[in-house]
Amino acid sequence: MAGSSSSTPMMRQYHRLRRELPPDVLLLFRLGDFYEMFFEDAKAAAAILDLALTKRNGIPMCGVPHHSAEGYIGRLIKAGRRVAIAEQTSEPKPGRLVDREISQIISAGTVSDLNLLESDRANYLAAVCRIGRRYGLACVDLSTGEFRATEFSTLGALQDELERLAPSELLRPDDQDDLAMLSHALSYDGYHFLANQAAHVLREHFRVQSLDGFGCAGLTAAVGAAGAVMSYLQHQLRRDVSHVRRLRRYEAEDFVLIDAASQRNLELVNSRAGSEFTLLRVLDRTSTPMGARRLHHWLLHPLRDLQALRRRQALIQALLDEPYLLNQCRESLKEVRDIERTLGRLSQGAGNGRDLRALGQSLKALPGLRTHLEALAERSSPELAAALASRLPGFPELVDLLDRAIVDEPPATIRDGGIFRDGYLIELDEMRSGSREGKQWIADLQTREAKRTGIRSLKVRFNAVFGYYIEVTRSNLEQVPDDYQRRQTLANAERFVTPELKEMENRILGADERSRIFEYEEFLRLRERVLVDLEAMQDAASAVASVDVICGLAETARLYDYTRPVLTDSLELHIEEGRHPVLDQAAADEKFVPNDTFLEPEENRLLLITGPNMAGKSTYIRQVALITLMAQMGGFVPARSAQIGLVDRIFTRVGANDDLSRGQSTFMVEMNETALILNHATERSLVILDEIGRGTSTFDGLSIAWSVAEHLHDVIRARTLFATHYHELTALAKGRQGVKNYNVAVREWNEEVIFLRRIVAGAADRSYGIQVARLAGLPQEIISRAREILDHLERNASQPKSRKGGKESRNLLVSDPPQLDLFG
């Protein structure tokens, strides 16, 4: 790292700051209008950002303009790096080294720039640890101040919750190797996860004597994770966390548990095919970023609280009964910006005049929204409407202050002035008046000097290097008066100043500089005044998010004729003319065919569904899971009617996927997912299985599928939809009262297969695999040969078996094709 300039005061300052940082953190060192990087940091950043790598006195270096640094920082973060910012903390003075200190370290989980965040998803920094037999999890969204913690009894349950949260950054203790398998987990000093140390950090931050008020009594693992998060933010990243005002404890058992595989199989928030058609996308009619994030959370955390669900339903019903008020609520919501993240930026010492303006405009819309909710509460008496309205104060004094203070279109920077309205501050008005008068004097100077000198082309101009000057073309130099002082010679002109012009320039620039400093200091004071109401505004923002989600769900129900499901504590699940919520909106070529479902613990506990590929088995069983999930969000559902006995978990095993990164075959993945279901399902669970046992030989697969079905019916007694191509399984219905056979109706016409998409009672008599293969475009000679083989196998299957050498075999000719799965 040594170079000829490494011993200069500035480079000694750089090395001191660099030694304070972990090796993987890139240091952006403020030098004037640029952030510079040196040595290995420069080499790494230049490669990521495609910057020119230069050398000065043998030191590799590269830099980015400070006014556009956020975009470059975002690219470094996306490349997996953390970035430290060394800011100038003193004003530049001739002959003195500018003071610099590291102001913050930015990581993937602590980004605050709105351009680098997805507006509809939380950006979590999470920490996990194990204390005893419990696993603790804490997550914070620094952009909003949300802070939550919980515990789990198994590592698998912890992993499922991490899949739902999808944290951008994850911490684990460096002394717990069993957690090293968590994807992208960052090792952090285990000392910070110790229960006593973590509790101390949290008590200090929240200024409380005990964490019992947060519901954390006895949750040592959760407290360990939460304390580590806070310590990491405060000490490792040097972040302001004053806006994190509370720690919310939550229990996984409060929600319908959806394991990671089921989340992917149901395509709740992400599509495996990369399309936009997910449940989240078709339900999202929110008007604010806060509402979009809340919907995302509700969808992945459906409730098991019957009363809370009925309160949500009642408010949706009231909005549908009062379409005018639904429309008025949505119109008010359109005036609300992202209050949560605006407050997050302001409270972390960031933000600008635009943030204050947006906050004022958002707060101004709250009284109207509250009025509409109160009117709804009076007419329809939904309990939730009144509760949410009570959390929407008007903030009249703050709204008036921001309206009087901030211009309609504030600048993006806070040090260049132009934030405050004329008339807001007398001192600022006087500074601006002096500047304006001086600039008007200079504007008039051009006319006066042109008249006095007779040089009509004379121009009065300004640049940052020379200040104000008078420019005269070469052809008019003979007419320049004696009091003009030459400052610069150009190819076709010369530039001059006069003592009077320099004096006025000093007055103007002095007034501009004083007004910029004054405005900056006043902005800081106003920002502090705004944050006095931080907690109340955060609570109002949370209420707005819930109102927005419920209004969006009501709008979706109105547009697509959804119905209010009857929610009960029973184990029945009855859906009449249910529709797949995603395909119902996405299907453009044909009208979606609705189907009924009836599950209950005695007569209809396990439904075996047979039928050909492409007929709609997978669509049908998934739609049942999605309708159930939507009902336990508190929303309405795409059906003629529905009665949903609350479920505790939704399991799905759908499709065939391998996991090459872990060396697992398609069949191993299938068995892992099936094992998870069998080990965790209860009689209150909803189980969706599609093609169990297809990844191995016919008889192995059939045996496994048969045994799994028996266990689900006989032992677990879970409500189950079991789609299969193994027609032999339909025999289960003969000996088990709770097993019922259904199939997807198919009609044949002139050797064509017509899929009716209708689920009907009874078992399918054929699989129609060859017909489906023909529809897919397989060559005709292959289709013909396949029919010959199938005919031979079906005839041979009916022939008696012979035994040779104690082994069972079929009487096949040597030239016969090998045995195949008849139902593939």
C-alpha positions in Angstrom: 0.0 0.0 0.0 3.0 2.3 0.3 3.4 5.1 -2.2 5.3 8.4 -2.3 2.3 10.2 -1.1 1.2 7.7 1.5 2.9 9.7 4.2 1.1 13.0 3.4 -1.4 14.2 6.1 -4.4 13.4 3.9 -3.2 9.8 3.2 -2.4 9.3 6.9 -5.9 10.3 7.6 -7.2 7.9 5.0 -5.2 5.0 6.4 -6.5 5.7 9.9 -10.1 5.5 8.7 -9.4 2.5 6.6 -8.0 0.6 9.5 -11.3 1.1 11.4 -13.2 -1.0 8.8 -13.5 -4.7 8.0 -11.6 -5.8 4.9 -14.7 -6.4 2.8 -16.0 -2.8 3.2 -15.1 -0.3 0.5 -14.2 3.2 1.7 -15.5 6.2 -0.2 -13.3 9.1 0.8 -14.8 12.6 0.2 -12.4 14.9 -1.7 -14.2 18.1 -2.8 -16.9 17.2 -5.3 -15.8 13.5 -5.5 -15.7 10.3 -3.4 -12.4 8.8 -4.1 -11.3 5.2 -3.6 -7.7 4.0 -3.2 -5.5 0.9 -3.4 -7.4 -2.4 -3.4 -10.7 -0.7 -2.9 -10.2 1.3 -6.1 -9.3 -1.9 -8.1 -12.5 -3.7 -6.8 -14.8 -0.7 -7.4 -13.4 0.1 -10.8 -14.2 -3.5 -11.9 -17.7 -3.4 -10.6 -18.6 0.1 -11.8 -16.6 0.0 -15.0 -14.6 3.0 -14.0 -11.2 4.1 -15.3 -8.5 3.0 -12.8 -5.8 5.7 -12.6 -2.6 6.2 -10.6 -1.3 9.2 -8.8 2.2 8.9 -7.2 1.9 5.2 -7.7 -1.4 4.8 -5.8 -4.3 3.2 -7.7 -7.4 5.3 -7.5 -10.8 5.9 -8.9 -13.8 8.2 -8.0 -17.4 9.1 -8.5 -19.1 12.5 -8.3 -20.7 13.0 -4.8 -23.9 14.4 -6.3 -24.6 11.1 -8.1 -23.0 8.8 -5.6 -26.2 7.0 -4.6 -26.5 5.2 -8.0 -22.9 4.0 -7.8 -23.3 2.9 -4.2 -26.4 1.0 -5.2 -24.4 -0.9 -7.8 -21.7 -1.8 -5.3 -24.4 -3.0 -2.8 -26.0 -5.2 -5.5 -22.6 -6.7 -6.2 -22.5 -7.9 -2.6 -20.2 -5.2 -1.1 -20.6 -3.0 1.9 -19.7 0.7 1.5 -18.4 3.1 4.1 -18.8 6.9 3.6 -16.0 9.2 4.9 -17.5 12.7 4.9 -15.8 16.1 5.4 -16.7 17.3 8.8 -15.1 20.7 8.6 -15.0 23.6 6.1 -12.0 23.7 3.7 -9.6 26.4 4.7 -6.2 27.3 3.1 -3.3 25.5 4.7 -5.5 23.2 6.9 -6.4 19.6 6.5 -10.1 19.0 6.2 -11.4 16.8 9.0 -13.1 13.6 7.9 -14.9 10.9 9.7 -16.9 7.8 8.7 -20.5 8.8 8.8 -22.1 5.4 8.0 -21.6 2.0 6.5 -24.2 1.0 3.9 -25.1 -2.6 3.5 -27.8 -4.5 1.5 -30.1 -4.6 4.6 -29.7 -0.9 5.4 -30.2 0.9 2.1 -32.2 4.1 2.5 -32.2 5.5 -1.0 -35.7 5.1 -2.3 -34.3 4.5 -5.8 -32.5 1.4 -4.6 -35.4 -0.1 -2.7 -38.4 -2.0 -4.1 -41.4 0.1 -3.0 -43.7 -2.9 -2.5 -41.4 -5.0 -0.4 -39.8 -4.6 3.0 -36.0 -4.5 3.1 -35.1 -6.6 6.1 -31.8 -7.0 8.0 -32.3 -10.2 10.0 -30.3 -12.1 12.6 -30.6 -15.7 13.8 -29.1 -17.5 16.7 -29.6 -20.7 18.8 -29.8 -20.6 22.5 -30.5 -24.0 24.1 -33.0 -25.8 21.9 -34.7 -22.6 20.6 -33.9 -20.6 17.5 -34.2 -16.9 17.7 -35.0 -14.6 14.7 -35.2 -10.8 14.6 -35.6 -8.6 11.6 -35.6 -4.8 11.1 -36.5 -2.7 8.1 -34.3 0.3 8.7 -36.2 2.2 6.0 -39.4 2.2 8.0 -38.3 1.4 11.6 -40.2 -1.9 11.8 -38.6 -4.2 14.3 -39.9 -7.8 15.1 -38.6 -10.9 16.8 -39.8 -14.4 17.4 -38.6 -17.9 18.3 -38.9 -21.4 16.7 -38.4 -24.9 18.0 -36.9 -26.3 14.8 -34.4 -25.1 12.2 -36.8 -26.0 9.4 -39.5 -23.6 10.8 -36.8 -20.9 11.0 -35.9 -21.5 7.4 -39.5 -21.3 6.3 -39.9 -17.9 8.0 -36.7 -16.7 6.4 -38.2 -17.7 3.0 -41.2 -15.5 3.8 -39.2 -12.5 5.0 -36.5 -12.8 2.2 -34.0 -10.6 4.2 -31.5 -8.7 2.1 -28.9 -9.3 4.8 -28.7 -12.1 7.4 -26.4 -12.3 10.5 -25.5 -15.4 12.5 -23.1 -16.0 15.4 -19.6 -16.8 14.3 -19.5 -19.6 16.9 -22.6 -21.5 15.7 -21.6 -23.6 12.8 -25.0 -25.3 12.5 -26.4 -22.0 11.2 -23.6 -21.7 8.6 -25.8 -23.6 6.1 -28.3 -20.7 6.0 -27.9 -19.1 2.6 -25.8 -15.9 2.5 -25.6 -15.7 6.3 -22.9 -13.2 7.5 -20.8 -14.3 10.4 -20.9 -11.8 13.3 -19.3 -11.9 16.7 -21.2 -14.3 18.9 -20.7 -12.1 21.9 -23.4 -9.8 20.6 -25.9 -12.7 20.6 -25.5 -13.6 24.3 -28.8 -13.1 26.1 -27.5 -10.7 28.8 -25.4 -8.6 26.4 -28.3 -8.4 23.8 -30.8 -7.5 26.5 -28.5 -4.7 27.7 -28.2 -3.2 24.2 -32.0 -3.3 23.8 -32.7 -1.8 27.2 -30.2 1.0 26.5 -31.8 1.7 23.1 -35.4 1.7 24.2 -34.5 3.3 27.6 -36.4 0.8 29.6 -35.5 -1.3 32.6 -37.1 -4.5 31.3 -38.1 -6.0 28.0 -41.2 -7.6 29.4 -43.3 -4.7 28.1 -42.4 -5.9 24.6 -43.6 -9.4 25.4 -40.1 -10.8 25.4 -40.0 -12.3 28.9 -38.3 -15.7 28.7 -37.5 -15.4 24.9 -33.8 -15.5 25.3 -33.1 -16.6 21.7 -35.3 -13.9 20.2 -33.7 -11.3 22.5 -30.3 -12.6 21.4 -31.1 -12.1 17.8 -32.7 -8.7 18.3 -29.8 -7.4 20.4 -27.3 -8.5 17.8 -29.2 -6.6 15.1 -29.2 -3.5 17.1 -25.5 -3.8 18.0 -24.6 -4.4 14.3 -26.5 -1.3 13.2 -25.2 1.0 16.0 -21.6 -0.1 16.3 -20.6 -2.0 13.1 -22.5 0.2 10.6 -22.7 3.4 12.7 -26.4 4.0 11.8 -28.9 6.2 13.5 -31.7 4.0 14.8 -33.6 6.6 16.8 -36.7 5.9 14.6 -36.8 2.3 15.7 -39.2 2.9 18.6 -40.6 -0.5 19.5 -39.8 -4.2 19.3 -42.8 -6.3 18.3 -42.9 -9.9 19.4 -44.9 -12.3 17.2 -45.6 -16.0 17.3 -45.4 -18.2 14.2 -48.4 -20.0 15.5 -50.5 -16.9 15.0 -50.3 -17.4 11.3 -51.0 -20.1 8.8 -47.6 -21.7 8.3 -46.5 -22.1 4.7 -43.2 -23.8 4.2 -40.7 -22.6 1.6 -41.6 -25.3 -1.0 -45.3 -24.5 -0.7 -44.6 -20.8 -1.2 -42.8 -21.5 -4.4 -45.3 -24.2 -5.6 -48.3 -21.9 -5.1 -46.4 -18.9 -6.8 -47.6 -16.5 -4.1 -45.2 -13.7 -4.7 -42.8 -15.0 -7.3 -43.5 -17.1 -10.4 -41.3 -20.1 -11.2 -41.8 -19.3 -14.9 -40.7 -15.7 -14.4 -44.2 -14.3 -15.4 -46.0 -11.5 -13.6 -49.0 -13.8 -12.8 -48.6 -14.4 -9.1 -51.3 -14.2 -6.4 -49.7 -11.0 -5.2 -49.9 -9.3 -8.5 -53.5 -10.2 -9.2 -54.6 -9.1 -5.7 -52.5 -5.9 -5.5 -54.8 -2.9 -6.1 -53.2 -0.8 -3.4 -52.6 2.9 -3.8 -49.6 3.4 -1.6 -46.2 1.7 -1.2 -47.0 1.1 2.4 -50.2 -0.7 1.4 -48.3 -2.8 -1.1 -45.7 -3.9 1.5 -48.5 -4.7 4.0 -50.3 -6.8 1.4 -47.1 -8.7 0.7 -46.9 -9.5 4.5 -50.5 -10.5 4.9 -50.3 -12.8 1.9 -47.3 -14.7 3.3 -48.7 -14.6 6.9 -52.4 -15.5 6.7 -54.1 -15.3 10.1 -55.6 -18.1 12.4 -57.4 -15.6 14.6 -61.1 -16.0 13.7 -62.2 -12.7 15.2 -59.5 -10.6 13.5 -60.4 -12.2 10.2 -64.1 -11.5 10.6 -63.3 -7.8 11.4 -61.4 -7.6 8.1 -64.2 -9.2 6.3 -66.8 -6.9 7.8 -64.9 -3.8 6.6 -64.6 -5.2 3.1 -68.3 -5.9 3.1 -69.1 -2.4 4.3 -66.9 -0.9 1.5 -68.7 -3.0 -1.1 -72.1 -2.0 0.3 -71.0 1.7 0.1 -69.2 2.0 -3.3 -69.1 5.8 -3.0 -67.1 5.6 0.2 -64.9 2.9 -1.3 -64.1 5.2 -4.1 -63.6 8.2 -1.8 -61.2 6.2 0.4 -59.2 5.1 -2.6 -59.1 8.7 -3.9 -57.7 9.9 -0.5 -55.1 7.2 -0.5 -53.8 8.3 -3.9 -52.7 11.6 -2.2 -50.6 9.7 0.4 -46.9 9.1 -0.4 -44.6 6.7 1.4 -44.8 8.1 4.9 -42.9 5.2 6.5 -39.8 5.5 4.4 -39.9 9.3 4.3 -39.8 9.3 8.1 -37.1 6.7 8.0 -34.9 8.9 5.8 -35.5 12.0 7.9 -34.9 10.3 11.2 -31.5 8.9 10.0 -30.2 12.4 9.2 -31.0 12.1 5.5 -33.9 13.4 3.5 -34.4 16.7 1.8 -37.0 19.4 1.1 -38.8 17.1 -1.2 -39.3 14.6 1.7 -40.7 17.3 3.9 -43.0 18.5 1.1 -44.2 14.9 0.4 -44.8 14.3 4.1 -46.9 17.5 4.4 -49.0 16.6 1.4 -49.5 13.0 2.8 -50.5 14.2 6.3 -52.9 16.7 4.7 -54.8 13.7 3.1 -55.4 11.9 6.4 -58.4 13.8 7.8 -60.3 13.1 4.6 -59.6 9.4 4.9 -60.6 9.4 8.5 -63.9 11.1 7.7 -64.7 8.4 5.1 -63.9 5.7 7.6 -66.0 7.3 10.3 -68.9 7.6 7.9 -68.5 3.9 7.1 -68.5 3.1 10.8 -71.7 5.1 11.3 -73.6 3.4 8.5 -72.4 -0.2 8.7 -70.8 -0.4 12.1 -67.6 -2.3 11.1 -65.5 -2.4 14.2 -62.2 -2.1 12.2 -63.3 1.1 10.4 -63.6 3.0 13.7 -60.4 1.5 15.1 -58.4 2.5 12.0 -60.0 6.0 11.9 -58.9 6.6 15.5 -55.3 6.1 14.4 -55.4 8.9 11.8 -55.0 12.3 13.5 -54.9 15.4 11.4 -51.5 16.9 12.5 -52.9 20.4 11.7 -50.1 22.4 13.1 -47.4 20.4 11.4 -49.3 20.4 8.1 -49.7 24.1 8.3 -46.0 24.6 9.2 -44.8 22.5 6.3 -47.2 24.1 3.9 -46.0 27.6 4.8 -42.3 26.6 4.9 -41.5 24.5 1.9 -41.8 25.6 -1.8 -44.0 23.6 -4.2 -41.0 22.1 -6.0 -38.0 21.9 -3.6 -34.5 21.1 -4.9 -33.0 17.7 -4.5 -30.1 19.0 -2.3 -30.3 20.7 1.1 -27.1 22.8 0.9 -27.8 24.9 -2.2 -30.8 26.8 -0.9 -34.2 27.3 -2.5 -36.1 25.1 0.0 -38.1 27.7 1.8 -40.9 30.0 0.6 -40.5 33.8 0.5 -42.2 35.2 3.6 -41.5 32.2 5.8 -38.3 33.7 7.4 -37.6 37.4 7.7 -33.9 37.0 7.9 -33.8 34.8 4.8 -36.0 37.3 2.9 -33.5 40.1 3.6 -30.6 38.0 2.4 -32.5 37.0 -0.8 -33.5 40.6 -1.3 -29.9 41.8 -1.2 -28.9 39.1 -3.7 -31.8 39.9 -6.0 -31.1 43.6 -6.0 -27.5 42.9 -6.8 -28.4 40.5 -9.6 -30.8 43.1 -11.0 -28.0 45.7 -10.9 -25.8 43.3 -12.9 -28.6 42.6 -15.3 -28.9 46.3 -15.9 -25.2 46.7 -16.2 -25.0 45.2 -19.6 -27.5 47.8 -21.0 -25.6 50.6 -19.3 -22.2 49.6 -20.4 -23.3 48.9 -24.0 -24.7 52.4 -24.1 -21.7 54.0 -22.4 -19.0 52.3 -24.6 -21.0 52.0 -27.8 -20.2 48.3 -27.9 -23.6 46.7 -28.8 -22.3 43.1 -28.6 -20.9 43.6 -25.1 -22.1 40.8 -22.6 -22.1 40.5 -18.9 -21.6 36.9 -17.8 -20.7 34.6 -14.9 -18.8 31.4 -14.3 -17.6 29.6 -11.2 -13.9 30.3 -11.8 -13.9 34.1 -12.7 -17.2 35.2 -11.2 -18.9 38.1 -13.1 -17.1 39.6 -16.0 -17.7 41.7 -19.1 -16.9 40.0 -22.4 -15.9 42.1 -25.5 -15.1 40.6 -29.0 -11.7 41.3 -30.5 -13.2 43.6 -33.2 -14.4 46.0 -30.5 -11.3 46.1 -28.2 -10.4 49.6 -29.3 -13.6 50.9 -27.7 -12.9 49.4 -24.3 -12.8 52.2 -21.6 -9.7 52.8 -19.4 -11.5 51.6 -16.2 -11.9 48.0 -17.6 -9.4 45.6 -16.1 -8.4 42.6 -18.3 -8.9 39.2 -16.6 -8.7 36.6 -19.5 -7.9 36.5 -23.2 -9.8 34.1 -25.5 -9.4 33.3 -29.2 -12.1 35.7 -30.3 -12.8 37.9 -27.2 -11.4 39.3 -24.0 -12.9 39.4 -20.5 -12.8 42.4 -18.2 -13.9 43.5 -14.7 -14.5 46.8 -13.1 -14.0 47.8 -9.4 -17.7 48.4 -9.2 -18.6 45.0 -10.7 -16.2 43.2 -8.2 -17.7 45.0 -5.3 -21.3 44.0 -6.3 -20.1 40.5 -7.0 -18.8 40.2 -3.4 -22.1 41.5 -2.1 -24.1 39.0 -4.2 -22.0 36.0 -3.5 -21.8 36.8 0.2 -25.5 37.1 0.4 -26.0 33.8 -1.5 -23.5 32.0 0.8 -25.1 33.4 3.9 -28.6 32.4 2.7 -27.5 28.9 1.8 -25.9 28.3 5.2 -29.0 29.9 6.9 -31.4 27.7 4.9 -29.4 24.5 5.7 -29.4 25.2 9.4 -33.2 26.0 9.3 -33.8 22.8 7.4 -32.1 20.8 10.2 -34.3 22.7 12.8 -37.4 22.0 10.8 -36.5 18.3 10.4 -36.1 18.0 14.2 -39.5 19.6 14.7 -41.1 17.1 12.4 -39.6 14.2 14.2 -41.2 15.3 17.5 -44.4 13.6 16.2 -42.5 10.5 14.8 -44.3 7.8 16.7 -47.8 9.2 16.0 -46.9 9.5 12.3 -45.5 6.0 12.2 -48.7 4.6 13.8 -50.8 6.6 11.3 -48.8 5.2 8.4 -49.4 1.7 9.7 -53.1 2.4 9.8 -53.0 3.8 6.3 -51.3 0.6 5.1 -54.1 -1.6 6.5 -56.8 0.7 5.1 -55.1 0.5 1.7 -54.9 -3.3 1.7 -58.5 -3.7 2.7 -59.7 -1.1 0.1 -57.6 -2.9 -2.6 -59.1 -6.3 -1.6 -62.6 -4.8 -1.7 -61.9 -3.4 -5.2 -60.7 -6.8 -6.4 -63.8 -8.4 -5.0 -66.0 -5.8 -6.7 -64.3 -6.2 -10.1 -64.2 -10.0 -10.2 -67.4 -10.9 -8.3 -65.7 -12.5 -5.2 -67.8 -13.7 -2.3 -67.4 -13.4 1.4 -66.4 -16.8 2.8 -67.9 -18.2 6.0 -65.1 -18.8 8.4 -65.5 -21.4 11.1 -63.5 -23.5 13.6 -64.7 -26.7 12.0 -62.7 -29.0 9.8 -65.0 -28.6 6.8 -64.0 -26.9 3.6 -66.8 -26.3 1.1 -66.3 -24.3 -2.0 -69.0 -23.9 -4.6 -68.0 -22.9 -8.1 -64.5 -22.0 -7.1 -62.1 -20.4 -9.5 -58.3 -20.1 -9.7 -57.7 -16.4 -8.7 -54.7 -16.0 -11.0 -55.9 -17.8 -14.1 -59.3 -16.3 -13.7 -57.8 -12.9 -14.4 -55.0 -14.1 -16.7 -57.0 -16.4 -19.0 -57.7 -14.4 -22.1 -58.5 -17.2 -24.6 -61.2 -19.0 -22.7 -63.6 -18.6 -19.8 -62.4 -20.3 -16.6 -64.4 -23.3 -15.7 -65.4 -23.2 -12.0 -65.4 -26.3 -9.8 -66.8 -27.4 -6.4 -64.8 -28.8 -3.5 -66.1 -30.5 -0.4 -63.7 -31.7 2.3 -64.7 -32.8 5.8 -63.2 -35.2 8.4 -65.4 -38.3 8.0 -66.8 -38.8 4.5 -64.6 -36.6 2.4 -61.2 -36.4 4.1 -59.0 -37.4 1.1 -60.0 -36.7 -2.5 -58.1 -38.8 -5.1 -58.1 -36.9 -8.4 -57.2 -38.7 -11.6 -57.3 -37.7 -15.3 -54.9 -36.9 -18.1 -52.1 -34.3 -18.2 -53.2 -30.8 -19.3 -56.8 -31.5 -18.1 -56.5 -29.3 -15.1 -55.8 -31.4 -12.0 -52.9 -29.2 -10.8 -54.9 -26.1 -11.4 -57.8 -27.4 -9.5 -55.9 -28.5 -6.4 -53.9 -25.3 -6.3 -57.0 -23.1 -6.5 -58.4 -24.8 -3.4 -55.1 -23.9 -1.6 -55.2 -20.3 -2.9 -58.8 -19.8 -2.0 -58.2 -21.1 1.5 -55.2 -18.8 1.9 -57.1 -15.7 0.6 -59.9 -16.5 3.1 -57.4 -16.5 5.9 -56.0 -13.2 4.8 -59.5 -11.9 5.6 -60.3 -11.3 2.0 -63.1 -12.4 -0.3 -62.7 -15.3 -2.6 -63.4 -16.3 -6.3 -66.3 -18.6 -5.7 -70.1 -18.6 -5.7 -69.9 -19.5 -2.0 -67.4 -20.8 0.4 -67.2 -22.2 4.0 -63.7 -22.5 5.3 -62.8 -24.3 8.5 -59.6 -22.6 9.5 -56.4 -24.4 8.6 -53.1 -24.2 10.6 -50.8 -25.0 7.7 -51.0 -25.3 3.9 -48.7 -27.9 2.4 -48.2 -28.4 -1.4 -46.0 -30.9 -3.2 -46.4 -30.0 -6.9 -44.3 -30.5 -10.0 -40.8 -32.0 -10.5 -37.7 -30.0 -9.7 -34.1 -30.9 -8.8 -31.7 -29.0 -6.6 -28.4 -29.3 -8.3 -26.7 -26.9 -5.8 -27.3 -29.4 -3.0 -26.7 -32.5 -5.2 -30.3 -33.6 -4.9 -32.2 -35.3 -7.7 -35.8 -34.6 -8.7 -36.9 -37.7 -6.7 -34.9 -36.7 -3.6 -36.4 -33.2 -3.6 -39.9 -34.8 -4.0 -39.3 -37.1 -1.1 -37.8 -34.3 1.1 -40.9 -32.2 0.5 -43.2 -35.2 1.2 -41.3 -36.0 4.4 -41.8 -32.5 5.6 -45.5 -32.8 5.1 -45.9 -36.1 6.8 -43.8 -35.0 9.8 -45.6 -31.7 10.4 -49.2 -31.9 9.1 -52.1 -32.1 11.5 -55.7 -32.8 11.1 -56.3 -29.1 10.7 -53.8 -28.8 7.8 -54.7 -28.6 4.2 -52.4 -30.9 2.1 -52.1 -30.6 -1.7 -50.2 -33.4 -3.4 -49.5 -33.7 -7.1 -47.9 -36.8 -8.6 -46.2 -38.4 -5.6 -43.8 -41.1 -6.6 -43.3 -40.2 -10.2 -39.5 -39.8 -10.0 -38.7 -43.5 -9.6 -39.8 -46.8 -11.1 -43.5 -47.6 -11.5 -43.8 -50.1 -8.7 -41.6 -48.1 -6.3 -43.5 -44.9 -7.0 -46.9 -46.6 -6.7 -46.0 -48.2 -3.4 -44.8 -44.9 -2.0 -47.9 -43.0 -3.2 -50.2 -45.6 -1.8 -48.5 -45.6 1.6 -48.4 -41.8 1.8 -52.2 -41.6 1.0 -53.0 -44.2 3.6 -50.9 -42.4 6.2 -52.6 -39.0 5.5 -56.0 -40.6 5.7 -55.6 -43.0 8.6 -53.0 -41.4 10.9 -52.8 -37.6 10.2 -56.4 -37.3 9.1 -55.6 -34.0 7.3 -57.8 -32.6 4.6 -56.1 -33.7 1.4 -56.3 -33.3 -2.3 -54.2 -36.0 -4.0 -53.8 -35.8 -7.8 -52.2 -38.8 -9.4 -51.7 -40.8 -12.6 -51.6 -44.1 -10.6 -55.1 -45.3 -11.3 -54.4 -48.2 -8.9 -54.8 -45.8 -6.0 -58.5 -45.4 -6.7 -58.9 -48.7 -5.0 -58.3 -47.0 -1.6 -61.8 -45.7 -1.8 -63.2 -49.2 -1.5 -61.9 -49.8 2.0 -61.7 -46.3 3.5 -64.8 -44.3 4.2 -63.0 -40.9 4.0 -61.4 -41.5 0.6 -63.4 -40.3 -2.5 -62.5 -40.6 -6.2 -62.8 -37.7 -8.5 -61.6 -37.1 -12.1 -61.2 -34.4 -14.6 -63.9 -34.9 -17.3 -62.7 -35.6 -20.8 -64.6 -36.0 -24.1 -63.3 -37.8 -27.2 -64.5 -36.8 -30.6 -63.1 -38.1 -33.8 -59.8 -39.1 -32.1 -59.6 -35.7 -30.6 -59.4 -35.2 -26.8 -61.5 -32.3 -25.4 -60.6 -31.2 -21.9 -63.8 -30.1 -20.1 -62.0 -28.8 -17.0 -64.8 -30.1 -14.9 -64.1 -32.2 -11.7 -66.7 -35.0 -11.4 -67.2 -37.9 -9.1 -65.5 -41.2 -9.9 -62.2 -42.4 -11.1 -60.7 -41.8 -14.6 -60.7 -44.8 -16.9 -57.7 -43.8 -19.0 -54.8 -41.4 -18.9 -54.9 -40.2 -22.5 -51.1 -39.8 -22.4 -50.7 -40.7 -26.1 -53.4 -38.2 -27.1 -51.7 -35.5 -25.1 -48.3 -36.4 -26.7 -50.0 -36.0 -30.1 -51.3 -32.6 -29.1 -47.8 -31.6 -28.1 -46.5 -32.3 -31.6 -44.7 -35.6 -31.4 -44.1 -37.1 -34.8 -46.9 -39.4 -36.1 -44.6 -42.4 -36.4 -43.8 -42.2 -32.7 -47.5 -41.8 -31.8 -48.4 -44.9 -33.9 -45.6 -47.0 -32.4 -46.6 -45.9 -28.9 -50.2 -47.1 -29.5 -48.8 -50.5 -30.6 -46.7 -50.8 -27.5 -49.6 -49.7 -25.2 -51.9 -52.2 -26.8 -49.4 -55.0 -26.3 -48.8 -54.0 -22.7 -52.5 -53.8 -21.9 -53.0 -57.3 -23.4 -50.0 -58.7 -21.7 -51.0 -57.3 -18.3 -54.1 -59.5 -18.4 -52.2 -62.7 -19.0 -51.3 -65.0 -16.1 -47.9 -64.7 -14.5 -45.4 -67.6 -14.4 -42.6 -68.3 -11.9 -39.1 -69.2 -12.9 -36.3 -69.7 -10.4 -38.5 -68.4 -7.7 -38.9 -65.0 -9.4 -42.0 -63.5 -10.9 -41.9 -62.7 -14.6 -44.3 -62.1 -17.5 -44.4 -64.3 -20.6 -42.9 -61.7 -23.0 -41.0 -62.4 -26.2 -37.4 -61.3 -26.5 -38.5 -58.8 -29.1 -41.2 -57.3 -26.9 -40.7 -53.8 -25.6 -39.7 -53.4 -21.9 -42.4 -53.1 -19.3 -43.5 -49.5 -19.1 -45.7 -47.5 -16.6 -49.1 -48.0 -18.1 -50.4 -44.8 -16.6 -47.7 -42.3 -17.7 
